[in-house]
Amino acid sequence: MGIESDEVITESGGGIRRRNCLCTKDDFLPEESFKSWSNYANALRQTPRRLIERVLTRSGDEAELESKSRSQHEMKKTLNWWDLIWFGMGAVIGAGIFVLTGLEASQDAGPAVVLSYAVSGVSALLSVFCYTEFAVEIPVAGGSFAYLRVELGDFVAFIAAGNILLEYVIGGAAVARSWTSYFATLLNFRADKFLITANGLAKGYNQLDPIAVGVCFIICIIAIRSTKGSSRLNYVASIIHIVVIIFIIICGLIKSDTKNYTPFTPFGTRGIFKASAVLFFAYVGFDAVSTMAEETKDPARDIPIGLVGSMVITTTIYCILAITLCLMQPYQNIDPNAPFSVAFKAVGWSWAQYIVAAGALKGMTSVLLVGAVGQARYLTHIARTHMMPPWFSYVDAKTGTPVNATAVMMSATAIVAFFTKLKILSNLLSISTLFIFMLVALALLVRRYYASGVTTNADRNKLIACLLLILGSSIATAAYWGLSENGWIAYCITLPIWFMATAGIYIFVPQARNPKLWGVPLVPWLPSASIAINIFLLGSIDKDSFIRFAGWTGFLLVYYFFFGLHASYDTAKELERSKAGWKSNIEEGNAVSSNGLKHAPSAPPVASGN
């Protein structure tokens, strides 16, 4: 599959070479429902029936694994646990710690921002454990989209998929804009020096950032060329980054003053959790490592080590850096745009700000690179299911990378980075991420305790009741936290309900499936706690961010009802027919063989898993 080709046309005995685009409608909408306008009208009339079927349809592990064949070429298995640890750290340590620490310390948490990082870190670590079991059992590029499709069905997986893509675009855009701020600091300019003000645009979207666009373009080229090359560049940059972080910690503590740590919680407990919800942005990106399972040599060993190891190291680094920053300056004086650089300047070490800015740039470059690699693999696997156009699933034979998906996702990242300020991006990103992580934890409980043909109806109903109680009590706790400033009575009701619902699964619902290679410990308590914490942090995010989140989800539903639903429905039906035809050939072959003749049936098609 290519984008362009040369076509020779003969005119008057001479050859004229003309370049033609090979992208056709069938690259984007090849399904039966889109063959003609009458087909499409008929598909729209069947929307309710098709929607019910896709909502109730669950994929299977084998179907997700076999879907790799739809990318024409396989991704190369070149990564080990060492690569994944550095990918994990490179994906996470960037704009969050170097920008949002200052913002949240000065406005929401004060020196207690270290506790905010600890809360977010625990939540992220619980999510990491949930991801590892899925990534080991289903080592495909689809990450959480593939996991949710297997356990919660096509519809939930698509809504999550849209938010996954939004998460990556917004995360990359936020990091790209922060890259510009630290680049300005490195050159001894104000953080907003290179932003262009467009007075005709709405506030929050009128500070244009052309440098962020250029950085996204360069990262896109690197990500397309080679996954292993990206890995090498990432851990070289990450090693330099870690050296700079050690420098910041040592030199920052030398210039520390314990008086700056008083008062420790100027904004109270509510400020700590409000900051924690925003600072979850600083942990976003580790799920990109799970999308590399398809390119990992030994997923059962490498993925748990890579994911858990990188998250423990990252959380420790974040907490120490937060303590260091707040010991260097009073929280009121911390700069929200480039806090560490300005802090060294404030204590009289102006020369150190350049080292800090250079290290921050290295870290943000790694975050952008790993994000570009991860988001393209998400889109590739989503396109394999035809919920997105199959054109995005193409893997280049030479590079072994998803070229089309990488180029499109980084272009979207560049456009958002060009217009949107960091504060808007960070809040919206946290909602998408927490929502997805909550769904993955829920999917893990379903995976362990429900299997078609194994779980009895009674046990299934007990599981559903307990899951609804876990979700309901967690939502009620978060809502009460958001609405009540000083109340506590409701917690005496919601928290025991959560505990009893989780205990109900543990005591009354037998596990239907045991992990084959590696499993999450303390099930159902660990995934249930992940659900509760993620929902609780969602309750600390501002109203405007939820409005933007609802708007994006509404757009996803419109796309799904008019395109994604019908494309995935047709694809599933076609695969079912192919599979039935193959089984028929097998039966005929067996009948012929029983008469003493040999018959070798053709290979089976890719299973639909439906």
CORUR-V219503 format. One record per residue. N is the residue number from 1. OMEGA is omega as a letter, one per 30 degrees, with the letter a starting at -180 (NA if undefined). Layout:
n=(N | N)
omega=(OMEGA | OMEGA)
This chain:
n=(1 | 2 | 3 | 4 | 5 | 6 | 7 | 8 | 9 | 10 | 11 | 12 | 13 | 14 | 15 | 16 | 17 | 18 | 19 | 20 | 21 | 22 | 23 | 24 | 25 | 26 | 27 | 28 | 29 | 30 | 31 | 32 | 33 | 34 | 35 | 36 | 37 | 38 | 39 | 40 | 41 | 42 | 43 | 44 | 45 | 46 | 47 | 48 | 49 | 50 | 51 | 52 | 53 | 54 | 55 | 56 | 57 | 58 | 59 | 60 | 61 | 62 | 63 | 64 | 65 | 66 | 67 | 68 | 69 | 70 | 71 | 72 | 73 | 74 | 75 | 76 | 77 | 78 | 79 | 80 | 81 | 82 | 83 | 84 | 85 | 86 | 87 | 88 | 89 | 90 | 91 | 92 | 93 | 94 | 95 | 96 | 97 | 98 | 99 | 100 | 101 | 102 | 103 | 104 | 105 | 106 | 107 | 108 | 109 | 110 | 111 | 112 | 113 | 114 | 115 | 116 | 117 | 118 | 119 | 120 | 121 | 122 | 123 | 124 | 125 | 126 | 127 | 128 | 129 | 130 | 131 | 132 | 133 | 134 | 135 | 136 | 137 | 138 | 139 | 140 | 141 | 142 | 143 | 144 | 145 | 146 | 147 | 148 | 149 | 150 | 151 | 152 | 153 | 154 | 155 | 156 | 157 | 158 | 159 | 160 | 161 | 162 | 163 | 164 | 165 | 166 | 167 | 168 | 169 | 170 | 171 | 172 | 173 | 174 | 175 | 176 | 177 | 178 | 179 | 180 | 181 | 182 | 183 | 184 | 185 | 186 | 187 | 188 | 189 | 190 | 191 | 192 | 193 | 194 | 195 | 196 | 197 | 198 | 199 | 200 | 201 | 202 | 203 | 204 | 205 | 206 | 207 | 208 | 209 | 210 | 211 | 212 | 213 | 214 | 215 | 216 | 217 | 218 | 219 | 220 | 221 | 222 | 223 | 224 | 225 | 226 | 227 | 228 | 229 | 230 | 231 | 232 | 233 | 234 | 235 | 236 | 237 | 238 | 239 | 240 | 241 | 242 | 243 | 244 | 245 | 246 | 247 | 248 | 249 | 250 | 251 | 252 | 253 | 254 | 255 | 256 | 257 | 258 | 259 | 260 | 261 | 262 | 263 | 264 | 265 | 266 | 267 | 268 | 269 | 270 | 271 | 272 | 273 | 274 | 275 | 276 | 277 | 278 | 279 | 280 | 281 | 282 | 283 | 284 | 285 | 286 | 287 | 288 | 289 | 290 | 291 | 292 | 293 | 294 | 295 | 296 | 297 | 298 | 299 | 300 | 301 | 302 | 303 | 304 | 305 | 306 | 307 | 308 | 309 | 310 | 311 | 312 | 313 | 314 | 315 | 316 | 317 | 318 | 319 | 320 | 321 | 322 | 323 | 324 | 325 | 326 | 327 | 328 | 329 | 330 | 331 | 332 | 333 | 334 | 335 | 336 | 337 | 338 | 339 | 340 | 341 | 342 | 343 | 344 | 345 | 346 | 347 | 348 | 349 | 350 | 351 | 352 | 353 | 354 | 355 | 356 | 357 | 358 | 359 | 360 | 361 | 362 | 363 | 364 | 365 | 366 | 367 | 368 | 369 | 370 | 371 | 372 | 373 | 374 | 375 | 376 | 377 | 378 | 379 | 380 | 381 | 382 | 383 | 384 | 385 | 386 | 387 | 388 | 389 | 390 | 391 | 392 | 393 | 394 | 395 | 396 | 397 | 398 | 399 | 400 | 401 | 402 | 403 | 404 | 405 | 406 | 407 | 408 | 409 | 410 | 411 | 412 | 413 | 414 | 415 | 416 | 417 | 418 | 419 | 420 | 421 | 422 | 423 | 424 | 425 | 426 | 427 | 428 | 429 | 430 | 431 | 432 | 433 | 434 | 435 | 436 | 437 | 438 | 439 | 440 | 441 | 442 | 443 | 444 | 445 | 446 | 447 | 448 | 449 | 450 | 451 | 452 | 453 | 454 | 455 | 456 | 457 | 458 | 459 | 460 | 461 | 462 | 463 | 464 | 465 | 466 | 467 | 468 | 469 | 470 | 471 | 472 | 473 | 474 | 475 | 476 | 477 | 478 | 479 | 480 | 481 | 482 | 483 | 484 | 485 | 486 | 487 | 488 | 489 | 490 | 491 | 492 | 493 | 494 | 495 | 496 | 497 | 498 | 499 | 500 | 501 | 502 | 503 | 504 | 505 | 506 | 507 | 508 | 509 | 510 | 511 | 512 | 513 | 514 | 515 | 516 | 517 | 518 | 519 | 520 | 521 | 522 | 523 | 524 | 525 | 526 | 527 | 528 | 529 | 530 | 531 | 532 | 533 | 534 | 535 | 536 | 537 | 538 | 539 | 540 | 541 | 542 | 543 | 544 | 545 | 546 | 547 | 548 | 549 | 550 | 551 | 552 | 553 | 554 | 555 | 556 | 557 | 558 | 559 | 560 | 561 | 562 | 563 | 564 | 565 | 566 | 567 | 568 | 569 | 570 | 571 | 572 | 573 | 574 | 575 | 576 | 577 | 578 | 579 | 580 | 581 | 582 | 583 | 584 | 585 | 586 | 587 | 588 | 589 | 590 | 591 | 592 | 593 | 594 | 595 | 596 | 597 | 598 | 599 | 600 | 601 | 602 | 603 | 604 | 605 | 606 | 607 | 608 | 609 | 610)
omega=(a | l | a | l | l | l | a | l | a | l | l | l | l | l | l | a | a | l | l | l | a | l | l | l | a | l | a | a | a | a | a | a | a | l | l | l | l | l | a | l | l | l | l | l | a | a | a | a | l | l | l | a | a | l | a | a | l | l | l | a | a | a | l | l | a | a | l | a | a | l | l | l | l | l | a | l | a | a | l | a | l | l | a | l | a | l | a | l | l | a | a | a | a | a | a | a | a | l | a | l | l | a | a | l | a | a | a | a | a | l | l | l | l | l | l | l | l | l | l | a | l | l | l | a | l | l | l | l | l | l | a | a | l | a | l | a | a | a | l | a | a | l | a | l | l | a | a | l | l | a | a | l | a | a | l | l | a | l | l | a | l | l | l | l | l | l | a | l | a | l | l | l | l | l | l | l | l | l | l | a | a | l | l | l | l | l | l | l | l | a | a | a | a | l | a | a | l | a | a | a | a | l | a | l | a | l | a | a | a | l | l | l | l | l | l | a | a | l | l | a | a | a | a | a | a | l | l | l | l | l | a | l | a | a | l | l | a | l | l | a | l | l | l | l | l | l | a | a | a | a | l | l | l | a | a | l | a | l | a | a | l | f | a | a | a | a | l | a | a | l | l | a | l | l | a | l | l | a | l | l | a | l | a | l | a | l | l | l | a | l | a | a | a | a | a | a | a | a | a | l | a | a | l | l | a | a | a | a | a | a | l | l | a | a | l | l | a | a | l | l | l | l | a | a | a | l | a | a | l | a | a | a | a | l | a | a | l | a | a | l | a | l | l | l | a | a | l | l | a | a | a | a | a | l | l | a | l | l | l | l | l | a | a | l | l | l | l | a | a | l | l | l | a | a | l | a | l | a | l | a | l | l | l | l | a | l | l | a | a | l | a | a | a | l | a | a | a | a | a | a | l | a | a | a | l | a | a | a | l | l | l | l | a | a | l | l | a | a | a | a | a | a | l | a | a | l | a | l | a | l | a | a | a | l | a | a | l | l | l | l | l | l | l | l | l | a | a | a | l | l | a | a | l | a | l | l | l | l | l | a | l | l | a | a | a | l | l | l | l | l | a | l | l | l | l | l | a | a | l | l | a | a | a | a | a | a | l | a | a | l | l | l | a | a | l | l | l | a | a | l | l | l | l | l | a | a | a | a | l | l | a | a | l | l | a | a | a | a | l | l | l | l | g | a | a | l | l | l | l | l | a | a | a | l | l | l | l | a | a | a | a | a | a | l | l | l | l | l | l | l | l | l | l | l | l | a | l | l | a | a | a | a | a | a | a | l | a | l | l | a | l | a | l | l | l | l | l | a | l | l | l | l | l | l | l | a | l | l | l | l | l | a | a | l | l | l | a | l | l | a | l | a | a | l | l | a | l | a | a | NA)
